[in-house]
């Protein structure tokens, strides 16, 4: 048997870029409700949106996914954050104009940004969330630039990439002359966290132009994060680790809004290679 990476994505370009070309790992791309059978491989690793992970969880097929807890950011040293981040539920956010985002979900109608709280609540409810939606808010409005993503695995910063510079979103041509500074800050953050860090995560940092300092933007599950220009071998190796170490405090679980959406979709099933699988194989 061999290792296999199952990429749940709409882009074959992303899948091919993630092909690591080492260790006999095979690469699959799945669009539908079928995934490779784990028993056919020494290791089956998922890289996917968390909405798909909720479907795997319902089907009993989700691995032990590691992720930062939804309220982990609020417990960080304020000096690393450069602001105070409050993690709570939608029904408990006080009125006013704040930076507000879902802690776990991606809501098309209520994306992260500066909102009047009442407007965000209406938009989130219209997009299928409920009053107990887990959210994060901050009254300090920041002016960020040179935003970078880093892969953190067991206390090491393995690789990184800029993803927004001078208002430009990531593309293969995007670069930042401050990438060495960003990487040094990411390593500083990991050292400061000590043992209070997820075993694997994506760590986003940025330069705050107003206060002229680096700060932590957020931390997310690596297996649901975009790779940008990260080294694909290091990225996939860390994703593979994140698929087996999600235990106790670091175990990812879908929240109820995610599960409700997953229940309304086609169930995910694991199938053998010799059946009509619904997934495509690419050469790594």
C-alpha positions in Angstrom: 0.0 0.0 0.0 1.0 3.7 -0.3 0.2 7.0 1.2 -2.6 9.1 -0.5 -3.5 12.7 -0.4 -7.2 13.3 -1.1 -7.7 16.9 -2.2 -11.3 18.2 -2.0 -11.1 21.3 -4.2 -12.5 22.8 -7.3 -9.1 23.5 -8.9 -7.0 20.8 -10.5 -4.2 23.4 -10.5 -4.2 23.5 -6.7 -4.2 19.7 -6.6 -1.2 19.4 -8.9 0.7 22.1 -7.1 0.2 20.2 -3.8 1.5 16.9 -5.3 4.6 16.4 -3.2 6.4 13.9 -5.3 7.9 12.0 -2.3 7.3 8.9 -0.3 5.1 7.2 -2.9 2.1 9.4 -2.0 -0.7 9.2 -4.5 -2.9 12.2 -5.3 -6.7 12.2 -5.7 -9.1 15.0 -6.5 -12.7 14.6 -5.3 -15.6 16.8 -6.2 -18.5 14.5 -5.1 -19.6 12.4 -2.2 -17.1 9.7 -2.7 -13.5 9.4 -1.3 -10.8 6.7 -1.4 -11.2 3.9 1.1 -8.7 4.5 3.9 -8.0 0.7 4.2 -6.3 0.7 0.8 -3.5 3.0 1.9 -0.9 3.2 4.7 -2.0 6.8 5.1 -4.9 8.7 3.7 -4.6 12.5 4.2 -7.4 15.0 3.6 -6.9 18.6 2.5 -10.3 20.2 2.2 -12.7 22.9 3.2 -14.1 22.6 6.8 -17.6 22.3 5.3 -16.5 19.0 3.7 -14.9 17.9 6.9 -18.3 18.3 8.5 -19.7 15.9 6.0 -16.9 13.4 6.7 -17.6 13.8 10.4 -21.2 12.9 9.9 -20.2 9.9 7.8 -17.7 8.7 10.4 -14.8 9.1 7.9 -13.1 12.1 9.4 -9.5 11.5 10.7 -8.3 13.0 14.0 -8.1 16.5 12.6 -6.0 19.0 14.6 -7.1 22.7 14.8 -6.8 25.7 17.0 -9.9 25.8 19.3 -12.4 28.4 18.1 -11.6 30.7 21.0 -7.8 30.1 21.2 -6.9 33.5 19.6 -8.5 35.4 22.6 -6.2 33.7 25.0 -3.0 34.9 23.3 -0.7 37.5 24.8 -2.2 40.9 23.7 1.3 42.0 22.8 1.3 39.3 20.1 -2.1 40.3 18.9 -1.7 44.1 19.0 -5.4 44.3 20.0 -8.0 42.6 22.2 -9.9 39.8 20.4 -13.2 38.7 22.1 -14.5 35.2 21.3 -18.2 34.8 22.0 -21.5 33.9 20.3 -23.5 36.1 18.0 -26.2 36.8 20.5 -23.7 38.2 23.0 -21.9 40.7 20.8 -22.6 44.2 22.2 -24.0 46.8 19.7 -21.7 49.1 17.8 -19.3 49.1 14.9 -16.5 46.5 15.2 -14.4 44.1 13.2 -16.5 41.0 13.3 -16.0 37.5 11.8 -17.4 34.0 12.2 -14.9 32.0 14.3 -15.2 28.8 12.3 -17.6 29.2 9.4 -17.2 31.0 6.1 -20.4 32.9 5.5 -20.7 34.3 2.0 -23.3 36.8 3.1 -21.4 37.8 6.3 -17.7 37.7 5.7 -15.0 39.0 8.0 -14.9 42.8 8.1 -15.9 46.0 9.8 -19.6 45.8 10.5 -22.4 47.4 12.5 -23.3 44.5 14.7 -27.0 44.6 13.9 -26.3 44.4 10.2 -23.9 41.5 10.6 -26.5 39.6 12.7 -29.1 40.1 10.0 -26.7 39.0 7.3 -25.5 35.9 9.2 -29.0 34.8 10.0 -30.1 35.2 6.4 -27.1 33.0 5.4 -28.3 30.1 7.6 -26.4 30.8 10.9 -28.2 31.0 14.2 -27.9 33.2 17.2 -25.4 30.9 18.9 -22.9 31.2 16.0 -19.4 31.4 17.3 -17.8 34.7 16.4 -14.8 36.9 17.2 -14.9 40.7 17.4 -12.5 43.5 18.0 -13.1 47.2 18.5 -9.5 48.2 17.4 -9.6 48.7 13.6 -6.3 47.9 12.1 -4.5 49.0 8.9 -2.7 45.8 7.8 -0.2 45.1 5.1 2.3 42.4 4.1 0.0 39.7 5.3 1.8 36.3 5.4 0.8 32.7 6.1 3.1 30.3 7.9 2.9 26.6 8.4 3.6 25.7 12.1 4.2 22.1 12.9 5.2 20.8 16.4 6.9 24.1 17.3 8.6 24.7 14.0 7.8 27.2 11.3 8.3 25.1 8.2 7.4 27.4 5.3 5.4 30.5 4.5 4.1 32.8 1.8 2.7 36.4 1.5 -1.0 36.5 0.6 -1.9 40.2 0.6 0.5 43.0 -0.1 -0.4 46.6 -0.8 -4.0 45.7 -1.4 -3.1 42.9 -3.8 -4.4 39.4 -3.1 -2.2 36.4 -3.6 -1.2 35.4 -7.1 1.9 33.5 -8.3 3.6 36.8 -8.9 2.9 38.3 -5.5 6.0 39.0 -3.3 6.9 41.0 -0.3 10.2 42.7 0.6 9.3 42.1 4.3 9.0 38.3 4.1 12.2 37.8 6.2 10.7 40.1 8.9 7.4 38.2 8.8 9.1 34.9 9.2 11.2 36.1 12.1 8.1 37.4 13.8 6.3 34.0 13.2 9.2 32.2 14.8 9.1 34.6 17.8 5.4 33.9 18.2 5.9 30.2 18.3 8.6 30.5 20.9 6.4 32.8 23.0 3.5 30.3 22.9 5.6 27.5 24.3 3.5 24.4 24.8 0.3 26.4 24.5 0.1 26.0 20.7 -1.7 23.6 18.4 0.4 20.7 17.1 -0.2 21.9 13.5 -1.9 25.1 12.2 -1.6 27.9 9.7 -0.5 31.1 11.4 -1.3 34.4 9.7 0.8 37.5 10.6 0.8 41.1 9.2 2.4 44.5 9.6 0.2 47.0 11.3 0.9 50.3 9.5 -0.8 52.4 12.2 1.2 51.1 15.1 4.2 50.1 13.0 4.6 46.6 14.4 4.0 42.9 13.4 1.0 41.1 14.9 -0.8 37.8 14.8 -3.9 38.0 12.5 -5.4 34.6 13.1 -4.6 30.8 13.3 -6.6 28.2 11.3 -6.7 24.5 10.6 -3.9 23.8 8.1 -5.9 21.1 6.4 -8.5 23.8 5.4 -6.0 26.5 4.5 -4.8 27.7 1.2 -1.1 26.9 0.5 -0.4 30.1 -1.6 3.3 29.9 -2.4 4.3 27.7 0.5 6.7 24.9 -0.2 4.3 22.1 -1.3 6.3 19.3 0.3 6.5 20.9 3.7 2.8 22.0 3.4 1.5 18.5 2.6 3.8 16.8 5.2 2.3 19.1 7.8 -1.2 18.5 6.6 -0.6 14.8 6.9 0.5 15.3 10.5 -2.6 17.4 11.2 -4.7 14.4 10.1 -3.6 12.2 13.0 -2.9 14.5 16.0 -6.3 16.1 16.6 -6.9 14.9 20.1 -8.2 16.4 23.4 -8.0 20.2 23.3 -6.7 20.3 19.7 -9.5 18.0 18.2 -11.5 19.7 15.5 -15.3 19.4 15.7 -17.8 21.0 13.4 -20.3 23.4 15.0 -24.0 22.9 14.6 -24.5 25.3 11.7 -21.9 23.3 9.7 -23.5 20.0 10.6 -26.9 21.2 9.7 -25.6 22.2 6.2 -23.8 18.9 5.9 -27.0 16.9 6.7 -28.7 18.6 3.8 -26.0 17.3 1.3 -25.3 14.0 -0.3 -23.7 11.6 2.2 -20.0 10.9 1.8 -19.0 7.3 1.2 -15.6 5.6 0.9 -15.2 3.4 -2.2 -12.5 1.1 -3.6 -10.4 2.0 -6.6 -12.0 -0.6 -8.8 -15.5 0.9 -8.5 -17.1 3.9 -10.1 -15.5 6.3 -7.7 -16.3 9.8 -8.6 -12.8 10.9 -7.9 -9.9 11.4 -10.3 -6.3 10.3 -9.9 -3.4 12.5 -10.8 0.2 11.5 -11.1 2.3 13.0 -8.3 
